[in-house]
Amino acid sequence: MGAGLRMVKRGYHHGDLRNALGEAAVQLASEGGPDSVTVRAAARLVGVTPTAAYRHYTGHEELVAEAKDQCLAKLGAAIAEELVALPPTGSRVQAALRNLAAAGRAYVKFALAEPGQFRTCFFQGGAVLDKDPGENAVFGMLVGLLDELVAAGFLKPDRRPMAEVAAWSAVHGLALLMLDGPLRDVSDEIKQEAIRRTMLISLSGLGDLTPELRAGLCN
């Protein structure tokens, strides 16, 4: 058991064991990513036998899927928290642009703060574009933020299709460059500038980002 892992509380009844195992799976993911999430390791953390744990999760894939769902929820909560903390701003367009930029910053920030959870979010693949956005909080938020840019008059409707793919690719690629790529060991100052520039360039690709609209973005 890793030094950073803590024992999850004992004493389960009325279905609490399944929840405790899910909590343990997230803890394991935080420490070592999706490959560290196993039923036996979760059972050890919870303090039960593997046999008891297998009554709730039949194997690695099922437990890591639970960890994935919970890690995605945590990523979504981190983005939502960033958006809620934003102060009021000027026009509807300015607010929509600022919100999308803030969501992108929060996405990368989460990846750097919780690399194990971030990697678990995208383990085992899983299509999202052919599903209801509400089934994935992070994807749903991105869809909503882009739809608001259309409603505000910044993003033209004919440029809306697949805009979520372009926006998501930009921030996800940046996060991976900072986690495992050539931006991993650069200074925090350079990382922050890379995030700022990525947000500005991405927003410029969606519509006419005038100097007035640029003001206050990504600060």
VOLOPA-467924 format. One record per residue: x, y, z of N, C-alpha, C in turn; residue in three letters; residue number from 1. Coordinates in steps of 0.05 Angstrom, whole numbers. Layout:
REM residues N
     nc1     nc2     nc3    cac1    cac2    cac3     cc1     cc2     cc3  rest   nr
       X       Y       Z       X       Y       Z       X       Y       Z   ALA  NUM
...
END
This chain:
REM residues 219
     nc1     nc2     nc3    cac1    cac2    cac3     cc1     cc2     cc3  rest   nr
      17     -24       0       0       0       0      18      25       0   MET    1
      12      44     -18      28      68     -20      27      84       5   GLY    2
      48     100      10      50     116      34      28     136      36   ALA    3
      18     145      13      -2     166      13     -31     156      16   GLY    4
     -34     129      16     -61     118      17     -70     116      46   LEU    5
     -95     121      50    -106     119      77    -128      97      78   ARG    6
    -131      85     100    -152      65     103    -179      78     103   MET    7
    -197      68      86    -224      78      86    -239      66     110   VAL    8
    -257      81     122    -269      73     147    -283      45     145   LYS    9
    -283      31     167    -295       5     168    -324       6     177   ARG   10
    -337     -17     176    -364     -19     187    -385     -12     167   GLY   11
    -392     -30     149    -411     -24     128    -436     -40     130   TYR   12
    -458     -28     122    -483     -42     121    -501     -27     102   HIS   13
    -522     -41      94    -542     -29      76    -530     -17      51   HIS   14
    -511     -32      38    -499     -23      13    -476      -4      15   GLY   15
    -467       3      40    -445      22      43    -419      11      32   ASP   16
    -416     -15      32    -391     -27      23    -385     -20      -6   LEU   17
    -406     -21     -23    -401     -14     -51    -392      15     -53   ARG   18
    -404      33     -38    -396      61     -39    -367      64     -29   ASN   19
    -361      50      -8    -334      52       3    -313      41     -17   ALA   20
    -319      20     -31    -301      10     -51    -298      30     -74   LEU   21
    -319      43     -81    -317      64    -102    -299      87     -93   GLY   22
    -302      94     -67    -285     115     -56    -256     106     -56   GLU   23
    -251      81     -49    -224      70     -49    -213      70     -78   ALA   24
    -230      64     -97    -221      63    -125    -211      91    -134   ALA   25
    -225     112    -126    -217     139    -133    -190     145    -119   VAL   26
    -187     137     -94    -163     141     -80    -139     127     -94   GLN   27
    -144     103    -102    -123      88    -117    -116     102    -143   LEU   28
    -136     112    -157    -132     126    -182    -116     151    -177   ALA   29
    -122     165    -155    -107     190    -149     -78     184    -145   SER   30
     -72     162    -133     -44     155    -127     -29     143    -151   GLU   31
     -42     128    -167     -28     114    -188     -41     112    -215   GLY   32
     -63     126    -219     -77     125    -244     -94     100    -247   GLY   33
    -107      96    -270    -126      74    -273    -115      46    -270   PRO   34
     -90      42    -277     -78      16    -275     -75       6    -246   ASP   35
     -76      25    -227     -73      18    -199     -99      10    -186   SER   36
    -121      13    -201    -148       7    -190    -154     -22    -194   VAL   37
    -153     -38    -172    -160     -66    -173    -179     -72    -150   THR   38
    -195     -93    -153    -213    -100    -132    -198    -108    -106   VAL   39
    -176    -122    -109    -161    -131     -86    -149    -107     -71   ARG   40
    -138     -88     -86    -126     -64     -74    -148     -47     -60   ALA   41
    -171     -45     -72    -193     -30     -60    -202     -44     -34   ALA   42
    -203     -71     -35    -212     -86     -12    -192     -82      11   ALA   43
    -166     -81       5    -147     -76      26    -151     -48      39   ARG   44
    -156     -29      22    -160      -2      32    -184       0      51   LEU   45
    -205     -14      42    -230     -13      58    -228     -31      83   VAL   46
    -212     -51      81    -208     -69     104    -227     -93     104   GLY   47
    -233    -102      80    -250    -126      77    -235    -146      60   VAL   48
    -246    -170      58    -234    -191      41    -240    -186      12   THR   49
    -223    -195      -6    -229    -193     -35    -256    -207     -41   PRO   50
    -262    -229     -27    -287    -242     -33    -311    -224     -28   THR   51
    -310    -209      -6    -332    -190       0    -334    -168     -22   ALA   52
    -310    -159     -31    -310    -138     -51    -320    -147     -77   ALA   53
    -314    -173     -84    -323    -183    -110    -353    -187    -112   TYR   54
    -367    -186     -89    -396    -187     -90    -408    -161    -101   ARG   55
    -392    -140    -101    -402    -114    -110    -389    -106    -137   HIS   56
    -364    -114    -142    -351    -108    -167    -338    -134    -177   TYR   57
    -345    -142    -201    -336    -168    -211    -307    -169    -220   THR   58
    -295    -145    -224    -268    -145    -233    -257    -117    -237   GLY   59
    -233    -116    -248    -219     -90    -252    -235     -71    -269   HIS   60
    -245     -81    -291    -259     -63    -310    -283     -50    -298   GLU   61
    -299     -65    -282    -322     -53    -270    -315     -33    -249   GLU   62
    -294     -39    -233    -287     -20    -212    -274       5    -224   LEU   63
    -257       2    -244    -245      25    -256    -265      42    -271   VAL   64
    -287      30    -281    -308      46    -293    -322      63    -272   ALA   65
    -325      53    -248    -336      69    -226    -317      91    -219   GLU   66
    -291      85    -218    -271     106    -212    -272     127    -234   ALA   67
    -274     119    -259    -275     137    -281    -299     156    -279   LYS   68
    -323     145    -272    -346     162    -269    -343     183    -247   ASP   69
    -331     174    -225    -327     192    -202    -306     213    -208   GLN   70
    -285     205    -222    -264     225    -229    -275     245    -249   CYS   71
    -291     236    -268    -304     255    -287    -322     275    -272   LEU   72
    -336     265    -252    -353     282    -236    -336     302    -221   ALA   73
    -313     294    -211    -295     313    -197    -284     334    -216   LYS   74
    -277     326    -240    -268     345    -260    -290     365    -266   LEU   75
    -315     355    -270    -337     373    -275    -342     392    -252   GLY   76
    -340     382    -227    -344     399    -204    -322     420    -202   ALA   77
    -297     414    -210    -276     433    -209    -281     456    -229   ALA   78
    -291     448    -253    -298     468    -273    -321     486    -264   ILE   79
    -341     473    -253    -365     488    -243    -357     507    -221   ALA   80
    -339     498    -203    -330     515    -181    -316     540    -192   GLU   81
    -300     536    -213    -285     558    -225    -305     578    -237   GLU   82
    -326     568    -250    -346     586    -263    -362     601    -243   LEU   83
    -370     587    -221    -386     600    -201    -371     623    -187   VAL   84
    -345     620    -185    -328     640    -171    -323     665    -188   ALA   85
    -330     665    -213    -325     688    -230    -343     711    -223   LEU   86
    -332     735    -221    -348     759    -215    -365     767    -240   PRO   87
    -385     783    -236    -401     793    -258    -383     808    -278   PRO   88
    -391     807    -304    -375     821    -324    -393     837    -342   THR   89
    -383     846    -365    -398     865    -382    -420     852    -398   GLY   90
    -417     851    -424    -438     842    -442    -441     811    -441   SER   91
    -462     802    -453    -467     773    -454    -445     759    -469   ARG   92
    -435     771    -491    -413     759    -506    -388     757    -489   VAL   93
    -382     779    -475    -358     779    -457    -360     757    -436   GLN   94
    -384     755    -424    -387     734    -404    -384     706    -415   ALA   95
    -396     702    -439    -394     675    -451    -366     668    -458   ALA   96
    -351     687    -469    -323     682    -475    -306     676    -450   LEU   97
    -311     693    -430    -296     690    -405    -301     663    -393   ARG   98
    -327     654    -394    -334     629    -382    -321     605    -396   ASN   99
    -320     606    -422    -307     584    -437    -277     584    -431   LEU  100
    -264     607    -430    -236     608    -424    -231     598    -395   ALA  101
    -248     606    -377    -245     597    -349    -248     567    -347   ALA  102
    -267     556    -362    -271     527    -362    -246     512    -372   ALA  103
    -234     523    -393    -209     511    -404    -186     512    -384   GLY  104
    -184     535    -370    -163     537    -350    -167     517    -328   ARG  105
    -192     514    -319    -198     496    -297    -193     467    -306   ALA  106
    -197     461    -331    -192     434    -341    -162     427    -339   TYR  107
    -145     445    -348    -117     441    -347    -107     441    -318   VAL  108
    -118     459    -302    -110     460    -274    -116     434    -260   LYS  109
    -139     422    -265    -146     396    -253    -127     375    -262   PHE  110
    -120     374    -288    -101     354    -298     -75     356    -284   ALA  111
     -65     380    -279     -39     383    -266     -40     377    -236   LEU  112
     -63     383    -224     -66     378    -195     -72     349    -188   ALA  113
     -87     336    -206     -96     308    -201     -90     291    -226   GLU  114
     -65     287    -232     -59     272    -257     -70     243    -257   PRO  115
     -70     230    -234     -81     203    -233    -110     202    -239   GLY  116
    -125     221    -227    -154     223    -232    -159     231    -261   GLN  117
    -143     250    -271    -147     259    -299    -143     237    -319   PHE  118
    -122     221    -315    -118     198    -333    -140     178    -331   ARG  119
    -151     174    -307    -173     155    -303    -198     165    -317   THR  120
    -202     191    -319    -225     202    -332    -228     192    -361   CYS  121
    -205     187    -374    -206     180    -402    -196     152    -408   PHE  122
    -196     135    -387    -188     108    -390    -211      92    -402   PHE  123
    -205      72    -419    -224      54    -432    -241      68    -453   GLN  124
    -233      92    -462    -248     105    -483    -276     112    -475   GLY  125
    -295     108    -494    -323     114    -489    -332     137    -505   GLY  126
    -350     133    -524    -360     154    -541    -378     174    -526   ALA  127
    -376     199    -533    -393     219    -521    -409     235    -541   VAL  128
    -399     237    -566    -412     254    -586    -439     243    -595   LEU  129
    -443     217    -591    -469     205    -599    -488     202    -576   ASP  130
    -482     215    -553    -498     212    -530    -510     239    -522   LYS  131
    -530     238    -504    -540     262    -492    -518     275    -476   ASP  132
    -511     301    -481    -490     314    -466    -494     313    -436   PRO  133
    -519     311    -427    -524     310    -398    -513     285    -385   GLY  134
    -506     264    -401    -496     240    -390    -466     243    -382   GLU  135
    -453     264    -390    -426     269    -382    -425     299    -375   ASN  136
    -420     304    -349    -422     332    -340    -402     350    -354   ALA  137
    -377     340    -358    -357     357    -370    -364     363    -399   VAL  138
    -372     343    -415    -380     347    -442    -405     365    -444   PHE  139
    -423     360    -426    -448     376    -425    -442     405    -420   GLY  140
    -423     411    -402    -416     439    -396    -404     452    -421   MET  141
    -387     437    -435    -374     448    -459    -395     454    -480   LEU  142
    -413     436    -484    -435     440    -503    -451     465    -496   VAL  143
    -458     468    -470    -473     491    -461    -458     517    -464   GLY  144
    -433     517    -459    -417     542    -462    -415     550    -491   LEU  145
    -412     531    -509    -411     538    -537    -438     546    -548   LEU  146
    -459     533    -538    -486     542    -546    -492     570    -537   ASP  147
    -481     578    -514    -485     605    -504    -471     625    -522   GLU  148
    -448     617    -533    -434     635    -552    -450     640    -577   LEU  149
    -465     619    -586    -483     622    -609    -506     641    -601   VAL  150
    -518     636    -578    -541     652    -569    -533     681    -565   ALA  151
    -508     686    -556    -498     713    -552    -491     727    -577   ALA  152
    -489     712    -599    -483     725    -625    -454     725    -633   GLY  153
    -437     711    -618    -408     711    -624    -401     688    -643   PHE  154
    -411     665    -638    -406     641    -655    -429     638    -674   LEU  155
    -423     639    -700    -444     636    -721    -454     608    -721   LYS  156
    -480     604    -725    -492     577    -724    -479     558    -744   PRO  157
    -470     568    -767    -459     550    -787    -430     541    -779   ASP  158
    -419     553    -759    -392     545    -749    -394     529    -723   ARG  159
    -419     525    -714    -423     511    -688    -417     481    -690   ARG  160
    -425     467    -711    -420     438    -711    -392     430    -706   PRO  161
    -388     412    -687    -362     401    -679    -344     421    -666   MET  162
    -354     444    -659    -337     464    -645    -327     453    -618   ALA  163
    -343     435    -606    -334     423    -581    -310     405    -584   GLU  164
    -308     393    -608    -284     376    -613    -259     393    -615   VAL  165
    -261     416    -629    -238     433    -631    -230     445    -604   ALA  166
    -250     455    -590    -244     467    -564    -232     447    -544   ALA  167
    -244     423    -543    -235     402    -525    -207     393    -533   TRP  168
    -202     390    -559    -175     381    -568    -154     400    -559   SER  169
    -160     426    -560    -140     446    -552    -132     444    -523   ALA  170
    -151     443    -505    -145     442    -477    -135     415    -468   VAL  171
    -146     393    -480    -137     367    -472    -108     362    -482   HIS  172
    -102     371    -506     -75     368    -516     -55     384    -500   GLY  173
     -63     408    -492     -45     424    -475     -41     410    -448   LEU  174
     -62     399    -437     -59     385    -411     -39     362    -414   ALA  175
     -41     347    -435     -23     324    -439       6     333    -444   LEU  176
      10     355    -458      37     366    -462      49     374    -435   LEU  177
      33     383    -417      43     392    -391      47     368    -372   MET  178
      31     347    -376      34     324    -359      57     305    -367   LEU  179
      58     299    -393      77     279    -402      95     288    -425   ASP  180
      91     312    -434     105     321    -458     126     342    -453   GLY  181
     134     357    -473     156     376    -471     150     400    -453   PRO  182
     125     404    -446     119     427    -428     118     418    -399   LEU  183
     125     393    -394     123     383    -366     142     397    -347   ARG  184
     166     403    -356     187     414    -338     192     443    -341   ASP  185
     175     457    -356     178     486    -359     168     500    -334   VAL  186
     175     525    -330     167     540    -306     137     544    -305   SER  187
     127     549    -282      98     555    -279      91     580    -295   ASP  188
     109     599    -297     103     623    -312      98     617    -341   GLU  189
     115     599    -353     111     592    -381      86     575    -384   ILE  190
      80     558    -365      55     543    -366      31     561    -366   LYS  191
      31     581    -349       8     599    -348       5     615    -374   GLN  192
      28     623    -385      27     637    -411      17     619    -433   GLU  193
      25     594    -432      16     575    -453     -14     571    -451   ALA  194
     -25     569    -426     -54     567    -422     -68     592    -433   ILE  195
     -57     615    -426     -70     640    -434     -71     642    -465   ARG  196
     -48     636    -478     -47     639    -507     -65     618    -520   ARG  197
     -66     594    -509     -83     573    -521    -112     581    -519   THR  198
    -120     593    -497    -148     602    -495    -154     624    -515   MET  199
    -136     643    -517    -141     666    -536    -142     656    -565   LEU  200
    -123     639    -573    -123     629    -600    -147     612    -606   ILE  201
    -155     596    -587    -179     579    -590    -204     596    -593   SER  202
    -207     617    -577    -230     634    -578    -230     650    -604   LEU  203
    -206     658    -614    -204     672    -639    -214     656    -662   SER  204
    -211     629    -660    -221     612    -681    -251     608    -682   GLY  205
    -264     617    -661    -294     614    -660    -308     639    -671   LEU  206
    -295     662    -670    -309     686    -679    -290     710    -679   GLY  207
    -301     734    -682    -285     758    -684    -278     768    -656   ASP  208
    -254     761    -647    -245     768    -620    -232     795    -621   LEU  209
    -248     816    -619    -239     844    -620    -221     850    -596   THR  210
    -205     872    -598    -189     880    -575    -206     884    -550   PRO  211
    -230     895    -554    -248     899    -531    -255     873    -517   GLU  212
    -261     852    -534    -269     826    -523    -245     812    -510   LEU  213
    -221     818    -521    -197     806    -509    -191     815    -481   ARG  214
    -200     840    -476    -194     852    -450    -206     836    -427   ALA  215
    -191     829    -408    -200     815    -385    -201     785    -388   GLY  216
    -195     775    -412    -195     746    -416    -169     733    -406   LEU  217
    -172     711    -393    -149     694    -385    -129     708    -367   CYS  218
    -139     727    -351    -121     740    -332    -119     724    -307   ASN  219
END
